[in-house]
Amino acid sequence: MLSSIYSRLEPLRVRCIAVTAQIASWPLYAKIYALLILVFVVCFALSNIPSAPITINWGTAYQMIDGFGASSAGDVGTLSPALMDFFYTTTNSGIGLDFIRLKIYPDFVDCEGDEGTGNCVKVAAGPTQSVSDLANAQAAAARGAKIVAGEWSPPGSMKSTGLYQYGGSFKGYASNYTGLASIQASFVGLMSGTYRIPVYALSPQNEPDVNQPYPTCAWTSQQFHDYVPYLAEALVKAGQGSVKIMISEQGTWANTYDAAAMNDPKVANVIGILAEHAYGSTASPLEWNNLTNQHVWETEVSDFNSYDSSMTSALIYATEIHNWLTVAKVNAWFWWALKDDQGEGHNCCLADSKGNIAKRAYAIGNWSKFVRPGWQRTGITNRGSLLVTAFKGPDRQFAIVAVNDRLWPVRNQAFVLDGVTSQRSRVTPWLTSATASLVPQPPVSVKSNGTMFTYSVPAKSIVTFQGQAD
């Protein structure tokens, strides 16, 4: 038996030796060219080897999804109706963001000092906001979005520098806690009363770990602990007790500034959202004491590299969304700013100064358009190269998001539905790639009694499979 196998392989062995000897005599450039061809052939062959099936475990449920969002603060300007439709609806090409972040100014003078003359909403007294923030908030709310508001700096009188426009440290006195709580509760009342726009969540201080020569302010963990009860009381007295208090939005993915508040069960009880930013960070699960019903959000990330509207940036952040959903297990994920109205020229935003939309916006849409507030992330069994997340919604809807960051396609990938079937409908793939921006593809039939479908996921692409279970 073995001698028969050897006899069949012998001619191949001899041929390989002859070819190797021939290549050895080639000049160096020809050897390199031959090596590149060999690598290409191997990669092509590997791309055609079927991957192990990816199983969606319907019965395994993880975190509830609150949604996806971005900021109007940060020189975004007043967005056109077309851009607002794109960002805040799911119809046509809309990506269906759920939240818009706003910047609270403690008073009109501080607002104009930061935004410029004529760019702030005139108020007789108390907190205000930029004209563009208000216009964008009204437009987003009209399209169903929720408002998240945050303070970038308290008044200068409450800071070590004495200046609103310059950094400094928060002076944590009882009188300052009372005064700042009154300002922030008044802003909620201004939005809900004057403009009929409810505020969903309120952040006392944006990036308390940042102390720079612009409206910033350094806080300590103990100051958050001491301040939160004042804010909770002020919101209740203002009839706004349903507003979720959100802390601490530090610049990196860590919970340093939340610790003291969460270590105290009485203070932890009035905190609704634990939020951090993700600059220069790797997704990781954060742990707190007295964690009960608080949700965990990632509320800002971007980068300061040269502007890149391509799939290169889109795939970087698609990978980040996947990791923050699966490793950090966040309930919500936010980009930094919606539009680069000032033409800063880096990756701060989802659209450039002319309103051209970057591919990373569509990449976010591969989740936000389909994974709606209240959906749950489900379990996945995946031993292949694709990054896959899956979600289930009301009425047995589901969405599966696959990210392929490789240089070659993953062909005939099998997706298995475990614990549910989809015999009466087909699955629609939505593709984002270098040539497609969240574009629906021909529907795919679900075979094996509604438990499996196959699809070839293109190289350097993101595909969302939108489906309906029986």
Kinemage of the C-alpha trace (Angstrom):
@kinemage 1
@onewidth
@group {chain A} dominant
@subgroup {mainchain}
@vectorlist {calphas} color= white
{ca met a 1} P 0.000 0.000 0.000
{ca leu a 2} L 2.716 2.488 1.057
{ca ser a 3} L 4.964 1.491 -1.849
{ca ser a 4} L 2.095 2.264 -4.209
{ca ile a 5} L 1.682 5.757 -2.717
{ca tyr a 6} L 5.403 6.414 -2.861
{ca ser a 7} L 5.541 5.344 -6.505
{ca arg a 8} L 2.804 7.819 -7.377
{ca leu a 9} L 4.519 10.650 -5.508
{ca glu a 10} L 7.991 9.954 -6.910
{ca pro a 11} L 7.443 11.740 -10.250
{ca leu a 12} L 6.147 14.816 -8.385
{ca arg a 13} L 9.194 14.769 -6.099
{ca val a 14} L 11.565 14.570 -9.052
{ca arg a 15} L 9.720 17.382 -10.824
{ca cys a 16} L 9.908 19.609 -7.706
{ca ile a 17} L 13.661 19.048 -7.429
{ca ala a 18} L 14.099 19.963 -11.091
{ca val a 19} L 12.018 23.138 -10.755
{ca thr a 20} L 13.890 24.143 -7.588
{ca ala a 21} L 17.218 23.683 -9.335
{ca gln a 22} L 16.012 25.758 -12.249
{ca ile a 23} L 14.809 28.604 -9.983
{ca ala a 24} L 18.144 28.553 -8.149
{ca ser a 25} L 19.864 29.581 -11.350
{ca trp a 26} L 17.569 32.589 -11.897
{ca pro a 27} L 18.704 36.161 -11.141
{ca leu a 28} L 17.559 37.667 -7.821
{ca tyr a 29} L 14.718 39.774 -9.261
{ca ala a 30} L 13.225 36.680 -10.904
{ca lys a 31} L 13.392 34.739 -7.634
{ca ile a 32} L 11.553 37.557 -5.838
{ca tyr a 33} L 8.924 37.651 -8.571
{ca ala a 34} L 8.474 33.874 -8.322
{ca leu a 35} L 8.136 34.145 -4.544
{ca leu a 36} L 5.427 36.808 -4.879
{ca ile a 37} L 3.519 34.613 -7.317
{ca leu a 38} L 3.800 31.715 -4.874
{ca val a 39} L 2.468 33.855 -2.028
{ca phe a 40} L -0.438 34.990 -4.202
{ca val a 41} L -1.266 31.411 -5.196
{ca val a 42} L -1.156 30.241 -1.582
{ca cys a 43} L -3.346 33.129 -0.387
{ca phe a 44} L -5.815 32.509 -3.191
{ca ala a 45} L -5.936 28.831 -2.325
{ca leu a 46} L -6.447 29.576 1.358
{ca ser a 47} L -9.245 32.016 0.580
{ca asn a 48} L -11.102 29.232 -1.165
{ca ile a 49} L -10.876 26.803 1.747
{ca pro a 50} L -14.295 26.886 3.458
{ca ser a 51} L -14.163 28.355 6.974
{ca ala a 52} L -15.793 26.608 9.902
{ca pro a 53} L -19.476 27.553 10.238
{ca ile a 54} L -20.270 30.586 12.390
{ca thr a 55} L -23.099 29.816 14.791
{ca ile a 56} L -25.510 32.432 16.109
{ca asn a 57} L -26.629 31.262 19.550
{ca trp a 58} L -30.090 32.788 19.777
{ca gly a 59} L -30.646 31.637 23.367
{ca thr a 60} L -27.478 33.308 24.695
{ca ala a 61} L -28.163 36.977 25.403
{ca tyr a 62} L -25.664 39.605 26.477
{ca gln a 63} L -26.080 43.369 26.934
{ca met a 64} L -29.000 45.453 25.744
{ca ile a 65} L -28.073 48.045 23.130
{ca asp a 66} L -29.037 51.654 23.877
{ca gly a 67} L -27.766 52.889 20.524
{ca phe a 68} L -25.082 54.805 18.659
{ca gly a 69} L -24.345 58.500 18.527
{ca ala a 70} L -22.058 61.440 17.780
{ca ser a 71} L -21.552 65.030 18.869
{ca ser a 72} L -22.822 68.363 17.612
{ca ala a 73} L -20.302 70.166 19.821
{ca gly a 74} L -16.839 70.770 18.422
{ca asp a 75} L -17.339 73.289 15.597
{ca val a 76} L -19.820 71.113 13.724
{ca gly a 77} L -21.942 74.019 12.497
{ca thr a 78} L -25.618 73.842 11.648
{ca leu a 79} L -26.175 70.705 9.598
{ca ser a 80} L -28.310 70.638 6.465
{ca pro a 81} L -31.593 68.692 6.429
{ca ala a 82} L -29.982 66.209 4.043
{ca leu a 83} L -27.133 65.506 6.463
{ca met a 84} L -29.541 65.244 9.389
{ca asp a 85} L -31.594 62.738 7.407
{ca phe a 86} L -28.441 60.767 6.705
{ca phe a 87} L -27.291 60.752 10.322
{ca tyr a 88} L -30.607 60.417 12.144
{ca thr a 89} L -33.003 58.352 10.018
{ca thr a 90} L -32.914 54.776 8.779
{ca thr a 91} L -34.778 55.496 5.550
{ca asn a 92} L -32.963 55.468 2.215
{ca ser a 93} L -29.231 55.905 2.900
{ca gly a 94} L -29.668 56.986 6.531
{ca ile a 95} L -27.457 55.318 9.144
{ca gly a 96} L -29.920 55.811 12.018
{ca leu a 97} L -27.864 57.308 14.861
{ca asp a 98} L -29.790 57.402 18.136
{ca phe a 99} L -28.039 60.127 20.176
{ca ile a 100} L -26.658 63.625 19.706
{ca arg a 101} L -24.243 65.163 22.237
{ca leu a 102} L -24.507 68.851 23.139
{ca lys a 103} L -22.233 71.260 25.003
{ca ile a 104} L -23.603 73.155 27.997
{ca tyr a 105} L -22.337 76.692 28.523
{ca pro a 106} L -22.807 78.118 32.041
{ca asp a 107} L -23.852 81.506 30.674
{ca phe a 108} L -24.121 83.619 27.525
{ca val a 109} L -20.843 85.498 28.049
{ca asp a 110} L -18.806 82.285 28.334
{ca cys a 111} L -20.583 80.893 25.287
{ca glu a 112} L -19.770 83.898 23.098
{ca gly a 113} L -16.208 83.905 24.392
{ca asp a 114} L -15.836 80.388 23.046
{ca glu a 115} L -18.129 80.351 20.020
{ca gly a 116} L -17.807 83.962 18.871
{ca thr a 117} L -20.233 86.869 18.719
{ca gly a 118} L -23.663 86.004 17.365
{ca asn a 119} L -23.160 82.246 17.610
{ca cys a 120} L -24.902 81.643 20.949
{ca val a 121} L -28.522 81.428 21.981
{ca lys a 122} L -29.419 84.654 23.796
{ca val a 123} L -30.740 84.114 27.325
{ca ala a 124} L -31.546 86.594 30.075
{ca ala a 125} L -29.577 84.571 32.615
{ca gly a 126} L -28.351 81.074 33.261
{ca pro a 127} L -26.992 78.384 30.952
{ca thr a 128} L -27.169 78.386 27.187
{ca gln a 129} L -25.702 76.706 24.110
{ca ser a 130} L -24.461 77.509 20.629
{ca val a 131} L -26.977 78.341 17.918
{ca ser a 132} L -25.794 75.346 15.897
{ca asp a 133} L -26.135 72.937 18.828
{ca leu a 134} L -29.732 74.027 19.358
{ca ala a 135} L -30.589 73.770 15.653
{ca asn a 136} L -29.010 70.331 15.379
{ca ala a 137} L -30.683 69.160 18.582
{ca gln a 138} L -34.080 70.260 17.298
{ca ala a 139} L -33.497 68.548 13.953
{ca ala a 140} L -32.201 65.350 15.550
{ca ala a 141} L -35.038 65.219 18.086
{ca ala a 142} L -37.585 65.721 15.289
{ca arg a 143} L -36.118 62.578 13.712
{ca gly a 144} L -36.388 60.576 16.932
{ca ala a 145} L -32.911 61.026 18.442
{ca lys a 146} L -32.214 61.464 22.155
{ca ile a 147} L -30.197 64.315 23.664
{ca val a 148} L -27.065 63.850 25.763
{ca ala a 149} L -25.704 67.076 27.270
{ca gly a 150} L -22.409 67.699 29.012
{ca glu a 151} L -20.429 70.491 30.632
{ca trp a 152} L -16.936 71.127 29.231
{ca ser a 153} L -16.105 73.555 32.047
{ca pro a 154} L -17.862 75.110 35.031
{ca pro a 155} L -17.781 78.914 35.377
{ca gly a 156} L -14.352 80.427 35.893
{ca ser a 157} L -15.250 81.376 39.458
{ca met a 158} L -15.424 77.668 40.327
{ca lys a 159} L -11.936 76.882 38.939
{ca ser a 160} L -8.397 77.357 40.192
{ca thr a 161} L -7.547 79.570 37.194
{ca gly a 162} L -10.587 81.792 37.588
{ca leu a 163} L -11.088 81.592 33.823
{ca tyr a 164} L -13.715 79.692 31.846
{ca gln a 165} L -11.632 79.686 28.651
{ca tyr a 166} L -8.531 78.293 30.328
{ca gly a 167} L -8.181 74.943 32.134
{ca gly a 168} L -7.652 74.599 35.847
{ca ser a 169} L -9.014 72.429 38.625
{ca phe a 170} L -12.541 72.345 40.011
{ca lys a 171} L -12.841 73.911 43.446
{ca gly a 172} L -14.938 71.336 45.250
{ca tyr a 173} L -16.809 73.448 47.782
{ca ala a 174} L -20.412 72.929 48.840
{ca ser a 175} L -21.358 76.306 47.367
{ca asn a 176} L -19.824 75.346 44.016
{ca tyr a 177} L -21.584 71.982 44.041
{ca thr a 178} L -24.886 73.763 44.671
{ca gly a 179} L -24.233 76.407 42.016
{ca leu a 180} L -23.108 73.988 39.305
{ca ala a 181} L -26.021 71.636 39.988
{ca ser a 182} L -28.394 74.577 39.590
{ca ile a 183} L -26.788 75.505 36.237
{ca gln a 184} L -27.004 71.988 34.865
{ca ala a 185} L -30.558 71.369 36.078
{ca ser a 186} L -31.558 74.742 34.584
{ca phe a 187} L -30.130 73.690 31.220
{ca val a 188} L -32.321 70.583 31.273
{ca gly a 189} L -35.293 72.796 32.105
{ca leu a 190} L -34.397 75.192 29.276
{ca met a 191} L -34.312 72.371 26.757
{ca ser a 192} L -37.480 70.621 27.903
{ca gly a 193} L -39.445 73.741 28.761
{ca thr a 194} L -38.533 76.374 26.189
{ca tyr a 195} L -37.712 74.063 23.292
{ca arg a 196} L -39.750 70.959 24.158
{ca ile a 197} L -36.675 68.755 23.765
{ca pro a 198} L -36.160 66.337 26.670
{ca val a 199} L -32.608 65.602 27.785
{ca tyr a 200} L -31.961 61.877 28.137
{ca ala a 201} L -28.629 62.020 29.984
{ca leu a 202} L -26.451 64.687 31.580
{ca ser a 203} L -22.691 64.593 32.107
{ca pro a 204} L -21.358 66.916 34.856
{ca gln a 205} L -17.884 67.191 33.307
{ca asn a 206} L -16.389 66.159 29.985
{ca glu a 207} L -12.906 64.604 30.225
{ca pro a 208} L -12.066 65.430 33.864
{ca asp a 209} L -8.528 64.149 33.255
{ca val a 210} L -7.813 66.941 30.736
{ca asn a 211} L -6.445 70.327 31.810
{ca gln a 212} L -5.674 72.416 28.703
{ca pro a 213} L -5.830 76.112 27.673
{ca tyr a 214} L -9.402 75.891 26.388
{ca pro a 215} L -12.671 75.169 28.231
{ca thr a 216} L -11.556 72.174 30.316
{ca cys a 217} L -11.489 71.387 34.015
{ca ala a 218} L -9.750 68.736 36.098
{ca trp a 219} L -11.835 66.900 38.660
{ca thr a 220} L -11.022 64.211 41.207
{ca ser a 221} L -12.858 60.973 41.792
{ca gln a 222} L -13.906 62.233 45.222
{ca gln a 223} L -15.394 65.387 43.704
{ca phe a 224} L -17.655 63.284 41.467
{ca his a 225} L -18.721 61.337 44.557
{ca asp a 226} L -19.495 64.546 46.423
{ca tyr a 227} L -21.171 66.351 43.512
{ca val a 228} L -23.536 63.690 42.162
{ca pro a 229} L -26.016 63.900 45.100
{ca tyr a 230} L -26.284 67.671 44.604
{ca leu a 231} L -27.062 67.180 40.914
{ca ala a 232} L -29.573 64.416 41.609
{ca glu a 233} L -31.395 66.614 44.119
{ca ala a 234} L -31.410 69.613 41.774
{ca leu a 235} L -32.851 67.544 38.929
{ca val a 236} L -35.612 66.181 41.145
{ca lys a 237} L -36.502 69.651 42.416
{ca ala a 238} L -36.661 70.879 38.817
{ca gly a 239} L -39.052 68.069 37.903
{ca gln a 240} L -36.342 66.366 35.814
{ca gly a 241} L -35.631 63.347 37.988
{ca ser a 242} L -35.861 60.972 35.028
{ca val a 243} L -32.702 62.437 33.440
{ca lys a 244} L -29.856 59.946 33.704
{ca ile a 245} L -26.729 61.182 35.451
{ca met a 246} L -23.698 60.090 33.460
{ca ile a 247} L -20.117 60.016 34.760
{ca ser a 248} L -17.225 60.483 34.201
{ca glu a 249} L -16.295 60.620 30.483
{ca gln a 250} L -12.546 60.558 31.057
{ca gly a 251} L -10.453 60.679 27.917
{ca thr a 252} L -9.226 57.079 27.998
{ca trp a 253} L -11.037 53.802 28.556
{ca ala a 254} L -10.662 53.542 32.328
{ca asn a 255} L -12.883 54.138 35.345
{ca thr a 256} L -10.509 56.064 37.596
{ca tyr a 257} L -12.883 58.957 38.122
{ca asp a 258} L -15.988 56.829 38.734
{ca ala a 259} L -14.543 54.753 41.538
{ca ala a 260} L -15.347 56.839 44.612
{ca ala a 261} L -18.943 57.455 43.525
{ca met a 262} L -19.542 53.798 42.675
{ca asn a 263} L -17.935 52.623 45.919
{ca asp a 264} L -20.721 54.387 47.806
{ca pro a 265} L -23.998 52.487 47.256
{ca lys a 266} L -26.123 55.576 47.962
{ca val a 267} L -24.335 57.618 45.310
{ca ala a 268} L -24.124 54.694 42.873
{ca asn a 269} L -27.883 54.329 43.112
{ca val a 270} L -28.522 57.693 41.407
{ca ile a 271} L -26.000 57.163 38.600
{ca gly a 272} L -27.612 55.956 35.382
{ca ile a 273} L -24.699 55.683 32.951
{ca leu a 274} L -20.992 54.962 33.361
{ca ala a 275} L -19.321 56.548 30.357
{ca glu a 276} L -15.732 56.876 29.191
{ca his a 277} L -13.922 57.900 26.018
{ca ala a 278} L -11.667 55.601 24.037
{ca tyr a 279} L -8.712 57.700 22.877
{ca gly a 280} L -5.551 55.638 22.609
{ca ser a 281} L -7.314 52.750 24.296
{ca thr a 282} L -7.907 49.059 23.886
{ca ala a 283} L -11.324 47.614 24.644
{ca ser a 284} L -11.460 45.923 28.024
{ca pro a 285} L -14.173 45.083 30.541
{ca leu a 286} L -14.324 47.689 33.304
{ca glu a 287} L -15.432 46.748 36.806
{ca trp a 288} L -17.234 48.797 39.433
{ca asn a 289} L -18.605 48.149 42.874
{ca asn a 290} L -22.366 48.445 43.427
{ca leu a 291} L -23.110 47.950 39.754
{ca thr a 292} L -26.860 47.340 39.457
{ca asn a 293} L -28.840 48.878 36.604
{ca gln a 294} L -26.217 51.322 35.319
{ca his a 295} L -25.412 51.031 31.637
{ca val a 296} L -21.893 51.367 30.216
{ca trp a 297} L -21.245 53.713 27.306
{ca glu a 298} L -18.281 54.662 25.143
{ca thr a 299} L -19.075 58.311 24.371
{ca glu a 300} L -16.229 59.646 22.244
{ca val a 301} L -13.432 58.515 19.968
{ca ser a 302} L -11.705 59.757 16.810
{ca asp a 303} L -8.115 60.362 15.765
{ca phe a 304} L -5.924 63.230 14.644
{ca asn a 305} L -4.328 61.585 11.640
{ca ser a 306} L -4.648 63.219 8.227
{ca tyr a 307} L -8.187 63.039 6.923
{ca asp a 308} L -8.976 59.583 5.604
{ca ser a 309} L -12.435 58.969 4.189
{ca ser a 310} L -11.548 55.513 2.871
{ca met a 311} L -12.172 51.938 3.966
{ca thr a 312} L -8.839 52.008 5.794
{ca ser a 313} L -10.297 54.254 8.492
{ca ala a 314} L -13.695 52.554 8.254
{ca leu a 315} L -12.223 49.132 9.014
{ca ile a 316} L -10.182 50.485 11.922
{ca tyr a 317} L -13.328 51.755 13.591
{ca ala a 318} L -15.467 48.781 12.571
{ca thr a 319} L -12.941 46.682 14.474
{ca glu a 320} L -13.201 49.072 17.421
{ca ile a 321} L -16.999 48.892 17.467
{ca his a 322} L -16.794 45.091 17.376
{ca asn a 323} L -14.306 45.062 20.258
{ca trp a 324} L -16.179 47.560 22.415
{ca leu a 325} L -19.404 45.602 21.953
{ca thr a 326} L -17.898 42.170 22.585
{ca val a 327} L -15.001 42.795 24.975
{ca ala a 328} L -15.999 45.968 26.833
{ca lys a 329} L -19.681 45.002 26.455
{ca val a 330} L -20.885 48.588 26.116
{ca asn a 331} L -24.547 49.448 25.743
{ca ala a 332} L -23.815 52.436 23.492
{ca trp a 333} L -20.979 53.576 21.223
{ca phe a 334} L -20.337 57.168 20.081
{ca trp a 335} L -18.108 58.808 17.524
{ca trp a 336} L -16.749 62.287 18.280
{ca ala a 337} L -18.142 64.938 15.884
{ca leu a 338} L -20.640 64.807 13.050
{ca lys a 339} L -19.039 67.288 10.627
{ca asp a 340} L -15.700 69.087 10.274
{ca asp a 341} L -17.279 72.492 9.687
{ca gln a 342} L -14.006 74.357 10.298
{ca gly a 343} L -11.980 72.248 7.862
{ca glu a 344} L -9.498 71.033 10.471
{ca gly a 345} L -8.466 68.259 8.095
{ca his a 346} L -8.117 65.289 10.418
{ca asn a 347} L -10.320 62.357 11.354
{ca cys a 348} L -12.433 64.214 13.894
{ca cys a 349} L -15.676 63.841 12.020
{ca leu a 350} L -18.010 61.695 9.969
{ca ala a 351} L -18.264 64.293 7.182
{ca asp a 352} L -15.777 66.857 5.905
{ca ser a 353} L -16.347 70.609 5.705
{ca lys a 354} L -18.176 70.221 2.376
{ca gly a 355} L -20.503 67.554 3.703
{ca asn a 356} L -18.774 64.643 1.979
{ca ile a 357} L -19.377 61.553 4.066
{ca ala a 358} L -16.460 59.363 5.158
{ca lys a 359} L -16.681 55.587 4.822
{ca arg a 360} L -16.411 55.262 8.612
{ca ala a 361} L -19.906 56.779 8.864
{ca tyr a 362} L -21.272 53.942 6.736
{ca ala a 363} L -19.255 51.476 8.814
{ca ile a 364} L -21.031 52.725 11.931
{ca gly a 365} L -24.265 52.400 9.980
{ca asn a 366} L -23.633 48.685 9.514
{ca trp a 367} L -24.628 48.503 13.168
{ca ser a 368} L -26.707 51.627 13.893
{ca lys a 369} L -29.099 51.289 10.957
{ca phe a 370} L -30.170 47.796 12.000
{ca val a 371} L -29.330 47.286 15.682
{ca arg a 372} L -31.911 49.517 17.267
{ca pro a 373} L -32.325 50.633 20.898
{ca gly a 374} L -33.598 47.755 23.008
{ca trp a 375} L -32.011 45.026 20.885
{ca gln a 376} L -29.763 42.482 22.570
{ca arg a 377} L -26.418 41.097 21.567
{ca thr a 378} L -26.508 37.329 21.193
{ca gly a 379} L -23.862 34.647 21.523
{ca ile a 380} L -21.546 33.696 18.658
{ca thr a 381} L -19.415 30.610 18.059
{ca asn a 382} L -16.737 31.664 15.602
{ca arg a 383} L -13.342 30.097 14.898
{ca gly a 384} L -12.704 31.912 11.612
{ca ser a 385} L -11.035 35.147 10.560
{ca leu a 386} L -14.198 37.267 10.341
{ca leu a 387} L -15.172 39.550 13.227
{ca val a 388} L -18.849 38.790 13.828
{ca thr a 389} L -21.467 40.236 16.165
{ca ala a 390} L -25.135 39.267 16.213
{ca phe a 391} L -28.223 40.884 17.690
{ca lys a 392} L -31.902 40.101 18.138
{ca gly a 393} L -34.744 42.578 18.293
{ca pro a 394} L -38.501 42.673 18.787
{ca asp a 395} L -40.718 40.411 16.693
{ca arg a 396} L -37.743 38.044 16.218
{ca gln a 397} L -35.790 40.346 13.931
{ca phe a 398} L -32.054 39.807 13.797
{ca ala a 399} L -28.897 41.408 12.445
{ca ile a 400} L -25.483 39.827 11.986
{ca val a 401} L -22.488 42.090 11.300
{ca ala a 402} L -19.367 40.579 9.715
{ca val a 403} L -16.109 42.516 9.327
{ca asn a 404} L -13.481 41.208 6.907
{ca asp a 405} L -10.245 43.159 7.236
{ca arg a 406} L -8.266 40.662 5.136
{ca leu a 407} L -6.852 41.180 1.668
{ca trp a 408} L -8.869 38.258 0.314
{ca pro a 409} L -12.550 37.306 0.504
{ca val a 410} L -13.974 34.708 2.825
{ca arg a 411} L -15.840 32.483 0.388
{ca asn a 412} L -18.993 30.518 1.067
{ca gln a 413} L -18.997 31.280 4.763
{ca ala a 414} L -21.778 29.332 6.490
{ca phe a 415} L -23.873 31.095 9.154
{ca val a 416} L -25.880 28.734 11.343
{ca leu a 417} L -28.940 29.853 13.323
{ca asp a 418} L -29.045 27.885 16.570
{ca gly a 419} L -32.264 28.073 18.564
{ca val a 420} L -34.295 29.790 15.879
{ca thr a 421} L -35.277 29.300 12.257
{ca ser a 422} L -35.925 31.605 9.318
{ca gln a 423} L -37.856 29.502 6.823
{ca arg a 424} L -40.374 32.080 5.658
{ca ser a 425} L -38.013 34.891 4.678
{ca arg a 426} L -34.617 35.536 3.179
{ca val a 427} L -31.632 37.363 4.623
{ca thr a 428} L -30.559 40.664 3.047
{ca pro a 429} L -26.828 41.501 3.066
{ca trp a 430} L -25.894 45.198 3.292
{ca leu a 431} L -22.379 45.910 2.021
{ca thr a 432} L -19.862 48.618 2.863
{ca ser a 433} L -16.646 48.416 0.852
{ca ala a 434} L -14.394 50.584 -1.293
{ca thr a 435} L -17.111 50.618 -3.972
{ca ala a 436} L -20.305 50.285 -1.914
{ca ser a 437} L -21.647 52.460 0.904
{ca leu a 438} L -24.119 50.438 2.953
{ca val a 439} L -25.812 49.079 -0.162
{ca pro a 440} L -28.322 46.193 -0.059
{ca gln a 441} L -27.280 43.103 -2.003
{ca pro a 442} L -29.510 40.352 -3.484
{ca pro a 443} L -31.303 38.440 -0.695
{ca val a 444} L -29.912 35.095 0.381
{ca ser a 445} L -32.025 31.987 0.982
{ca val a 446} L -31.858 30.274 4.364
{ca lys a 447} L -31.476 26.538 3.826
{ca ser a 448} L -31.445 23.396 6.007
{ca asn a 449} L -34.995 24.022 7.215
{ca gly a 450} L -34.296 27.685 7.832
{ca thr a 451} L -31.175 27.188 9.958
{ca met a 452} L -28.250 28.047 7.649
{ca phe a 453} L -27.216 30.428 4.893
{ca thr a 454} L -23.909 30.940 3.121
{ca tyr a 455} L -22.295 34.094 1.823
{ca ser a 456} L -18.939 35.151 0.414
{ca val a 457} L -17.770 38.189 2.364
{ca pro a 458} L -15.619 40.429 0.110
{ca ala a 459} L -12.105 41.468 1.071
{ca lys a 460} L -11.840 44.670 3.095
{ca ser a 461} L -15.556 44.951 3.680
{ca ile a 462} L -18.313 45.057 6.271
{ca val a 463} L -21.540 43.150 5.682
{ca thr a 464} L -24.702 43.287 7.787
{ca phe a 465} L -27.175 40.443 7.333
{ca gln a 466} L -30.670 41.678 8.080
{ca gly a 467} L -33.131 38.898 8.812
{ca gln a 468} L -36.461 37.860 10.238
{ca ala a 469} L -36.843 34.702 12.303
{ca asp a 470} L -40.005 32.585 12.262
